[in-house]
Amino acid sequence: MKRHTAREKALQALFQIDVGGIDPHAAIANVVEAETDPFMEMLVLGVVEHQKEIDDLLRQHLEKWTLERVANVDRSILRMAVFEMKYMDDIPLSVSMDEAIELAKVFGDEKSSRFINGVLAKIKEALS
């Protein structure tokens, strides 16, 4: 599975976990047809494992927003991107940002990509 596709599947699983409160392994099983992808699993399980730290970092960089007010899809995209940016050293920060923006264009509303870009740009600066 290509990494872009793995990110799409991971986003779908993270959305199910966030909205439905289901078990991460069940969410992964719901979004794959055959065998799972190790990169996708790493994203989903990594976000779940580090969600408190990720959410704390997001809260520090959201202006005039609370994390709870952010749209569910956007919140899942942000969590996944921050996980990549903070915990996956083999992926350049700009790649994680670009992938998140592309996911927002497909799965979010017309303002999602700009919003996500703004938040992630602040986080990128903080992590650099």
TIGU-496623 format. One record per atom (N, C-alpha, C): x, y, z; residue number from 1; chain; atom name; residue in three letters. Coordinates in nm, 4 decimals. Example, Ala and Ser with C-alpha at 12.3 -4.5 7.8 and 13.67 -1.06 7.14 Angstrom:
<atoms>
       xx       yy       zz   n chain atom res
   1.3190  -0.5690   0.7800   1     A    N ala
   1.2300  -0.4500   0.7800   1     A   CA ala
   1.3200  -0.3300   0.7800   1     A    C ala
   1.2850  -0.2250   0.7080   2     A    N ser
   1.3670  -0.1060   0.7140   2     A   CA ser
   1.2900   0.0030   0.7870   2     A    C ser
</atoms>
This chain:
<atoms>
       xx       yy       zz   n chain atom res
   0.0855  -0.1174   0.0000   1     A    N met
   0.0000   0.0000   0.0000   1     A   CA met
   0.0904   0.1242   0.0000   1     A    C met
   0.0607   0.2181  -0.0870   2     A    N lys
   0.1376   0.3421  -0.0912   2     A   CA lys
   0.1109   0.4209   0.0369   2     A    C lys
   0.2069   0.5029   0.0741   3     A    N arg
   0.1923   0.5793   0.1989   3     A   CA arg
   0.0727   0.6741   0.1949   3     A    C arg
   0.0461   0.7328   0.0796   4     A    N his
  -0.0699   0.8228   0.0699   4     A   CA his
  -0.1993   0.7457   0.0993   4     A    C his
  -0.2124   0.6289   0.0400   5     A    N thr
  -0.3306   0.5445   0.0646   5     A   CA thr
  -0.3350   0.5010   0.2102   5     A    C thr
  -0.2203   0.4668   0.2662   6     A    N ala
  -0.2143   0.4277   0.4078   6     A   CA ala
  -0.2602   0.5423   0.4971   6     A    C ala
  -0.2234   0.6653   0.4610   7     A    N arg
  -0.2684   0.7811   0.5393   7     A   CA arg
  -0.4201   0.7986   0.5292   7     A    C arg
  -0.4756   0.7782   0.4096   8     A    N glu
  -0.6211   0.7883   0.3939   8     A   CA glu
  -0.6924   0.6858   0.4820   8     A    C glu
  -0.6436   0.5627   0.4801   9     A    N lys
  -0.7031   0.4560   0.5617   9     A   CA lys
  -0.6851   0.4861   0.7109   9     A    C lys
  -0.5673   0.5348   0.7475  10     A    N ala
  -0.5424   0.5697   0.8877  10     A   CA ala
  -0.6370   0.6805   0.9326  10     A    C ala
  -0.6588   0.7796   0.8450  11     A    N leu
  -0.7524   0.8877   0.8775  11     A   CA leu
  -0.8918   0.8320   0.9021  11     A    C leu
  -0.9364   0.7414   0.8174  12     A    N gln
  -1.0694   0.6822   0.8339  12     A   CA gln
  -1.0790   0.6064   0.9658  12     A    C gln
  -0.9744   0.5340   1.0015  13     A    N ala
  -0.9741   0.4610   1.1286  13     A   CA ala
  -0.9726   0.5573   1.2466  13     A    C ala
  -0.8897   0.6618   1.2391  14     A    N leu
  -0.8833   0.7589   1.3487  14     A   CA leu
  -1.0155   0.8330   1.3657  14     A    C leu
  -1.0833   0.8602   1.2552  15     A    N phe
  -1.2150   0.9230   1.2625  15     A   CA phe
  -1.3125   0.8322   1.3374  15     A    C phe
  -1.3115   0.7034   1.3059  16     A    N gln
  -1.3997   0.6077   1.3747  16     A   CA gln
  -1.3686   0.6019   1.5238  16     A    C gln
  -1.2411   0.6047   1.5580  17     A    N ile
  -1.2003   0.6011   1.6985  17     A   CA ile
  -1.2478   0.7275   1.7696  17     A    C ile
  -1.2297   0.8432   1.7052  18     A    N asp
  -1.2657   0.9719   1.7650  18     A   CA asp
  -1.4164   0.9861   1.7818  18     A    C asp
  -1.4898   0.9556   1.6770  19     A    N val
  -1.6348   0.9769   1.6784  19     A   CA val
  -1.7096   0.8616   1.7449  19     A    C val
  -1.6691   0.7391   1.7125  20     A    N gly
  -1.7423   0.6233   1.7622  20     A   CA gly
  -1.6862   0.5617   1.8885  20     A    C gly
  -1.5655   0.6032   1.9250  21     A    N gly
  -1.5036   0.5491   2.0447  21     A   CA gly
  -1.4737   0.4001   2.0359  21     A    C gly
  -1.4506   0.3512   1.9136  22     A    N ile
  -1.4273   0.2070   1.8996  22     A   CA ile
  -1.2798   0.1735   1.9197  22     A    C ile
  -1.2528   0.0479   1.9427  23     A    N asp
  -1.1179  -0.0026   1.9635  23     A   CA asp
  -1.0325   0.0234   1.8392  23     A    C asp
  -0.9078   0.0681   1.8578  24     A    N pro
  -0.8220   0.0964   1.7416  24     A   CA pro
  -0.8037  -0.0221   1.6466  24     A    C pro
  -0.7905  -0.1422   1.7005  25     A    N his
  -0.7725  -0.2589   1.6128  25     A   CA his
  -0.8990  -0.2875   1.5319  25     A    C his
  -1.0150  -0.2659   1.5923  26     A    N ala
  -1.1414  -0.2826   1.5197  26     A   CA ala
  -1.1543  -0.1764   1.4104  26     A    C ala
  -1.1125  -0.0542   1.4409  27     A    N ala
  -1.1185   0.0529   1.3411  27     A   CA ala
  -1.0283   0.0218   1.2225  27     A    C ala
  -0.9094  -0.0301   1.2509  28     A    N ile
  -0.8175  -0.0681   1.1429  28     A   CA ile
  -0.8804  -0.1774   1.0568  28     A    C ile
  -0.9385  -0.2758   1.1216  29     A    N ala
  -1.0022  -0.3860   1.0481  29     A   CA ala
  -1.1169  -0.3355   0.9624  29     A    C ala
  -1.1873  -0.2331   1.0073  30     A    N asn
  -1.3015  -0.1778   0.9328  30     A   CA asn
  -1.2600  -0.1090   0.8028  30     A    C asn
  -1.1372  -0.0584   0.7959  31     A    N val
  -1.0987   0.0221   0.6798  31     A   CA val
  -1.0104  -0.0499   0.5788  31     A    C val
  -0.9682  -0.1713   0.6088  32     A    N val
  -0.8857  -0.2453   0.5128  32     A   CA val
  -0.9631  -0.3642   0.4582  32     A    C val
  -0.9410  -0.3926   0.3302  33     A    N glu
  -1.0092  -0.5049   0.2671  33     A   CA glu
  -0.9379  -0.6366   0.2959  33     A    C glu
  -0.8063  -0.6340   0.2880  34     A    N ala
  -0.7284  -0.7574   0.3070  34     A   CA ala
  -0.6371  -0.7397   0.4277  34     A    C ala
  -0.5085  -0.7574   0.4059  35     A    N glu
  -0.4159  -0.7438   0.5170  35     A   CA glu
  -0.3852  -0.5965   0.5446  35     A    C glu
  -0.3479  -0.5694   0.6677  36     A    N thr
  -0.3202  -0.4311   0.7056  36     A   CA thr
  -0.1816  -0.3894   0.6603  36     A    C thr
  -0.1609  -0.2602   0.6560  37     A    N asp
  -0.0341  -0.2022   0.6160  37     A   CA asp
   0.0412  -0.1581   0.7420  37     A    C asp
   0.1684  -0.1940   0.7563  38     A    N pro
   0.2432  -0.1578   0.8776  38     A   CA pro
   0.2499  -0.0069   0.9013  38     A    C pro
   0.2654   0.0719   0.7954  39     A    N phe
   0.2708   0.2182   0.8109  39     A   CA phe
   0.1371   0.2708   0.8616  39     A    C phe
   0.0263   0.2200   0.8057  40     A    N met
  -0.1063   0.2635   0.8495  40     A   CA met
  -0.1287   0.2273   0.9960  40     A    C met
  -0.0919   0.1056   1.0323  41     A    N glu
  -0.1069   0.0627   1.1720  41     A   CA glu
  -0.0239   0.1505   1.2647  41     A    C glu
   0.0988   0.1825   1.2226  42     A    N met
   0.1851   0.2666   1.3041  42     A   CA met
   0.1215   0.4038   1.3264  42     A    C met
   0.0612   0.4598   1.2223  43     A    N leu
  -0.0039   0.5898   1.2356  43     A   CA leu
  -0.1201   0.5825   1.3343  43     A    C leu
  -0.2082   0.4863   1.3146  44     A    N val
  -0.3275   0.4763   1.4002  44     A   CA val
  -0.2883   0.4496   1.5451  44     A    C val
  -0.2091   0.3468   1.5660  45     A    N leu
  -0.1730   0.3086   1.7026  45     A   CA leu
  -0.0826   0.4130   1.7680  45     A    C leu
   0.0013   0.4793   1.6888  46     A    N gly
   0.0872   0.5856   1.7422  46     A   CA gly
   0.0072   0.7059   1.7869  46     A    C gly
  -0.0917   0.7456   1.7075  47     A    N val
  -0.1774   0.8584   1.7463  47     A   CA val
  -0.2525   0.8243   1.8749  47     A    C val
  -0.3064   0.7038   1.8833  48     A    N val
  -0.3801   0.6629   2.0028  48     A   CA val
  -0.2871   0.6633   2.1250  48     A    C val
  -0.1677   0.6075   2.1080  49     A    N glu
  -0.0735   0.5992   2.2196  49     A   CA glu
  -0.0276   0.7363   2.2684  49     A    C glu
  -0.0066   0.8297   2.1759  50     A    N his
   0.0476   0.9619   2.2101  50     A   CA his
  -0.0573   1.0727   2.2041  50     A    C his
  -0.1839   1.0367   2.2076  51     A    N gln
  -0.2896   1.1364   2.1868  51     A   CA gln
  -0.2846   1.2511   2.2869  51     A    C gln
  -0.2562   1.2234   2.4126  52     A    N lys
  -0.2517   1.3314   2.5119  52     A   CA lys
  -0.1448   1.4339   2.4751  52     A    C lys
  -0.0237   1.3878   2.4433  53     A    N glu
   0.0847   1.4790   2.4067  53     A   CA glu
   0.0519   1.5541   2.2771  53     A    C glu
  -0.0056   1.4817   2.1815  54     A    N ile
  -0.0433   1.5435   2.0536  54     A   CA ile
  -0.1490   1.6504   2.0770  54     A    C ile
  -0.2509   1.6182   2.1542  55     A    N asp
  -0.3585   1.7143   2.1807  55     A   CA asp
  -0.3069   1.8362   2.2576  55     A    C asp
  -0.2155   1.8139   2.3513  56     A    N asp
  -0.1569   1.9277   2.4244  56     A   CA asp
  -0.0831   2.0210   2.3285  56     A    C asp
  -0.0062   1.9632   2.2365  57     A    N leu
   0.0663   2.0438   2.1384  57     A   CA leu
  -0.0307   2.1186   2.0467  57     A    C leu
  -0.1367   2.0517   2.0045  58     A    N leu
  -0.2370   2.1176   1.9203  58     A   CA leu
  -0.3033   2.2334   1.9948  58     A    C leu
  -0.3398   2.2115   2.1199  59     A    N arg
  -0.4061   2.3179   2.1978  59     A   CA arg
  -0.3172   2.4420   2.2101  59     A    C arg
  -0.1866   2.4211   2.2212  60     A    N gln
  -0.0933   2.5338   2.2325  60     A   CA gln
  -0.0888   2.6188   2.1056  60     A    C gln
  -0.1241   2.5587   1.9918  61     A    N his
  -0.1097   2.6286   1.8644  61     A   CA his
  -0.2417   2.6599   1.7949  61     A    C his
  -0.3528   2.6331   1.8595  62     A    N leu
  -0.4829   2.6719   1.8043  62     A   CA leu
  -0.5149   2.8125   1.8533  62     A    C leu
  -0.5406   2.9014   1.7612  63     A    N glu
  -0.5781   3.0380   1.7985  63     A   CA glu
  -0.7287   3.0538   1.7849  63     A    C glu
  -0.7913   3.1027   1.8908  64     A    N lys
  -0.9361   3.1292   1.8925  64     A   CA lys
  -1.0197   3.0038   1.8713  64     A    C lys
  -0.9621   2.8884   1.8959  65     A    N trp
  -1.0319   2.7607   1.8815  65     A   CA trp
  -0.9984   2.6728   2.0006  65     A    C trp
  -1.0919   2.5881   2.0370  66     A    N thr
  -1.0593   2.4792   2.1281  66     A   CA thr
  -1.0508   2.3535   2.0417  66     A    C thr
  -0.9767   2.2567   2.0865  67     A    N leu
  -0.9613   2.1327   2.0098  67     A   CA leu
  -1.0966   2.0645   1.9913  67     A    C leu
  -1.1814   2.0768   2.0908  68     A    N glu
  -1.3137   2.0141   2.0848  68     A   CA glu
  -1.4036   2.0791   1.9789  68     A    C glu
  -1.3785   2.2054   1.9458  69     A    N arg
  -1.4581   2.2753   1.8445  69     A   CA arg
  -1.4126   2.2455   1.7016  69     A    C arg
  -1.2917   2.1966   1.6865  70     A    N val
  -1.2396   2.1648   1.5534  70     A   CA val
  -1.3206   2.0487   1.4962  70     A    C val
  -1.3533   2.0571   1.3686  71     A    N ala
  -1.4304   1.9505   1.3027  71     A   CA ala
  -1.3611   1.8154   1.3224  71     A    C ala
  -1.4400   1.7101   1.3388  72     A    N asn
  -1.3862   1.5765   1.3664  72     A   CA asn
  -1.2813   1.5323   1.2640  72     A    C asn
  -1.3099   1.5536   1.1374  73     A    N val
  -1.2158   1.5135   1.0326  73     A   CA val
  -1.0865   1.5941   1.0446  73     A    C val
  -1.0992   1.7248   1.0627  74     A    N asp
  -0.9811   1.8099   1.0749  74     A   CA asp
  -0.8985   1.7712   1.1974  74     A    C asp
  -0.9659   1.7412   1.3063  75     A    N arg
  -0.8959   1.7010   1.4290  75     A   CA arg
  -0.8168   1.5720   1.4051  75     A    C arg
  -0.8770   1.4762   1.3358  76     A    N ser
  -0.8079   1.3503   1.3061  76     A   CA ser
  -0.6891   1.3727   1.2137  76     A    C ser
  -0.7047   1.4588   1.1140  77     A    N ile
  -0.5939   1.4914   1.0234  77     A   CA ile
  -0.4803   1.5579   1.1005  77     A    C ile
  -0.5144   1.6540   1.1853  78     A    N leu
  -0.4124   1.7230   1.2640  78     A   CA leu
  -0.3378   1.6273   1.3565  78     A    C leu
  -0.4120   1.5400   1.4227  79     A    N arg
  -0.3474   1.4442   1.5134  79     A   CA arg
  -0.2490   1.3549   1.4377  79     A    C arg
  -0.2913   1.3061   1.3227  80     A    N met
  -0.2048   1.2176   1.2453  80     A   CA met
  -0.0801   1.2927   1.1970  80     A    C met
  -0.0980   1.4146   1.1485  81     A    N ala
   0.0157   1.4930   1.0995  81     A   CA ala
   0.1125   1.5254   1.2133  81     A    C ala
   0.0594   1.5630   1.3288  82     A    N val
   0.1464   1.5945   1.4416  82     A   CA val
   0.2209   1.4699   1.4883  82     A    C val
   0.1545   1.3547   1.4864  83     A    N phe
   0.2246   1.2307   1.5214  83     A   CA phe
   0.3436   1.2104   1.4278  83     A    C phe
   0.3213   1.2250   1.2976  84     A    N glu
   0.4301   1.2084   1.2012  84     A   CA glu
   0.5422   1.3091   1.2267  84     A    C glu
   0.5035   1.4347   1.2478  85     A    N met
   0.6010   1.5414   1.2631  85     A   CA met
   0.6840   1.5249   1.3908  85     A    C met
   0.6221   1.4778   1.4963  86     A    N lys
   0.6897   1.4707   1.6258  86     A   CA lys
   0.7598   1.3370   1.6499  86     A    C lys
   0.7039   1.2286   1.6003  87     A    N tyr
   0.7542   1.0964   1.6379  87     A   CA tyr
   0.8148   1.0144   1.5243  87     A    C tyr
   0.8045   1.0604   1.4004  88     A    N met
   0.8575   0.9829   1.2881  88     A   CA met
   0.9671   1.0632   1.2184  88     A    C met
   1.0888   1.0451   1.2657  89     A    N asp
   1.2024   1.1242   1.2178  89     A   CA asp
   1.2380   1.0992   1.0721  89     A    C asp
   1.1957   0.9858   1.0163  90     A    N asp
   1.2317   0.9535   0.8780  90     A   CA asp
   1.1449   1.0264   0.7756  90     A    C asp
   1.0418   1.0970   0.8216  91     A    N ile
   0.9541   1.1703   0.7297  91     A   CA ile
   0.9795   1.3202   0.7472  91     A    C ile
   1.0186   1.3905   0.6405  92     A    N pro
   1.0389   1.5352   0.6514  92     A   CA pro
   0.9100   1.6064   0.6959  92     A    C pro
   0.9265   1.7092   0.7781  93     A    N leu
   0.8103   1.7829   0.8285  93     A   CA leu
   0.7231   1.8351   0.7142  93     A    C leu
   0.7871   1.8833   0.6078  94     A    N ser
   0.7106   1.9389   0.4954  94     A   CA ser
   0.6256   1.8314   0.4264  94     A    C ser
   0.6738   1.7082   0.4232  95     A    N val
   0.5963   1.5994   0.3623  95     A   CA val
   0.4722   1.5703   0.4463  95     A    C val
   0.4891   1.5638   0.5774  96     A    N ser
   0.3748   1.5407   0.6662  96     A   CA ser
   0.2715   1.6515   0.6502  96     A    C ser
   0.3191   1.7761   0.6413  97     A    N met
   0.2269   1.8893   0.6231  97     A   CA met
   0.1544   1.8799   0.4894  97     A    C met
   0.2288   1.8559   0.3824  98     A    N asp
   0.1674   1.8477   0.2491  98     A   CA asp
   0.0629   1.7365   0.2427  98     A    C asp
   0.0952   1.6223   0.2998  99     A    N glu
   0.0004   1.5102   0.2994  99     A   CA glu
  -0.1261   1.5470   0.3777  99     A    C glu
  -0.1093   1.6134   0.4917 100     A    N ala
  -0.2255   1.6536   0.5718 100     A   CA ala
  -0.3132   1.7523   0.4952 100     A    C ala
  -0.2513   1.8448   0.4269 101     A    N ile
  -0.3270   1.9441   0.3492 101     A   CA ile
  -0.4032   1.8751   0.2359 101     A    C ile
  -0.3393   1.7794   0.1697 102     A    N glu
  -0.4079   1.7054   0.0631 102     A   CA glu
  -0.5254   1.6246   0.1179 102     A    C glu
  -0.5086   1.5626   0.2334 103     A    N leu
  -0.6200   1.4895   0.2959 103     A   CA leu
  -0.7344   1.5848   0.3302 103     A    C leu
  -0.6997   1.7034   0.3771 104     A    N ala
  -0.8027   1.8020   0.4124 104     A   CA ala
  -0.8815   1.8464   0.2892 104     A    C ala
  -0.8148   1.8564   0.1758 105     A    N lys
  -0.8839   1.8951   0.0525 105     A   CA lys
  -0.9843   1.7888   0.0103 105     A    C lys
  -0.9532   1.6624   0.0365 106     A    N val
  -1.0410   1.5520  -0.0032 106     A   CA val
  -1.1506   1.5271   0.0994 106     A    C val
  -1.1141   1.5242   0.2275 107     A    N phe
  -1.2079   1.4815   0.3306 107     A   CA phe
  -1.2693   1.5960   0.4115 107     A    C phe
  -1.2086   1.7136   0.4091 108     A    N gly
  -1.2591   1.8259   0.4873 108     A   CA gly
  -1.3509   1.9157   0.4056 108     A    C gly
  -1.3820   2.0320   0.4622 109     A    N asp
  -1.4633   2.1283   0.3878 109     A   CA asp
  -1.3714   2.2266   0.3139 109     A    C asp
  -1.4284   2.3296   0.2543 110     A    N glu
  -1.3488   2.4195   0.1704 110     A   CA glu
  -1.2453   2.5002   0.2488 110     A    C glu
  -1.2623   2.5136   0.3802 111     A    N lys
  -1.1671   2.5905   0.4608 111     A   CA lys
  -1.0660   2.5026   0.5341 111     A    C lys
  -1.0855   2.3732   0.5309 112     A    N ser
  -1.0020   2.2822   0.6098 112     A   CA ser
  -0.8542   2.2899   0.5750 112     A    C ser
  -0.8226   2.2911   0.4461 113     A    N ser
  -0.6812   2.2849   0.4078 113     A   CA ser
  -0.6052   2.4083   0.4567 113     A    C ser
  -0.6656   2.5255   0.4477 114     A    N arg
  -0.5996   2.6473   0.4950 114     A   CA arg
  -0.5845   2.6455   0.6466 114     A    C arg
  -0.6883   2.6003   0.7160 115     A    N phe
  -0.6851   2.5922   0.8612 115     A   CA phe
  -0.5733   2.4972   0.9070 115     A    C phe
  -0.5699   2.3789   0.8476 116     A    N ile
  -0.4705   2.2781   0.8837 116     A   CA ile
  -0.3300   2.3278   0.8509 116     A    C ile
  -0.3131   2.3912   0.7381 117     A    N asn
  -0.1835   2.4473   0.7020 117     A   CA asn
  -0.1368   2.5480   0.8068 117     A    C asn
  -0.2256   2.6347   0.8504 118     A    N gly
  -0.1896   2.7365   0.9498 118     A   CA gly
  -0.1471   2.6764   1.0823 118     A    C gly
  -0.2225   2.5793   1.1305 119     A    N val
  -0.1905   2.5155   1.2582 119     A   CA val
  -0.0594   2.4382   1.2480 119     A    C val
  -0.0444   2.3607   1.1424 120     A    N leu
   0.0768   2.2797   1.1275 120     A   CA leu
   0.2011   2.3652   1.1039 120     A    C leu
   0.1862   2.4800   1.0388 121     A    N ala
   0.3007   2.5693   1.0189 121     A   CA ala
   0.3540   2.6174   1.1538 121     A    C ala
   0.2640   2.6481   1.2465 122     A    N lys
   0.3070   2.6912   1.3807 122     A   CA lys
   0.3754   2.5771   1.4545 122     A    C lys
   0.3216   2.4575   1.4406 123     A    N ile
   0.3804   2.3423   1.5076 123     A   CA ile
   0.5167   2.3090   1.4469 123     A    C ile
   0.5271   2.3190   1.3155 124     A    N lys
   0.6552   2.2939   1.2482 124     A   CA lys
   0.7609   2.3889   1.3023 124     A    C lys
   0.7251   2.5154   1.3159 125     A    N glu
   0.8190   2.6152   1.3694 125     A   CA glu
   0.8592   2.5805   1.5128 125     A    C glu
   0.7636   2.5357   1.5924 126     A    N ala
   0.7933   2.4988   1.7317 126     A   CA ala
   0.8822   2.3763   1.7411 126     A    C ala
   0.8670   2.2830   1.6469 127     A    N leu
   0.9464   2.1602   1.6510 127     A   CA leu
   1.0845   2.1750   1.5885 127     A    C leu
   1.1026   2.2780   1.5087 128     A    N ser
   1.2315   2.2957   1.4377 128     A   CA ser
   1.3390   2.3510   1.5295 128     A    C ser
</atoms>
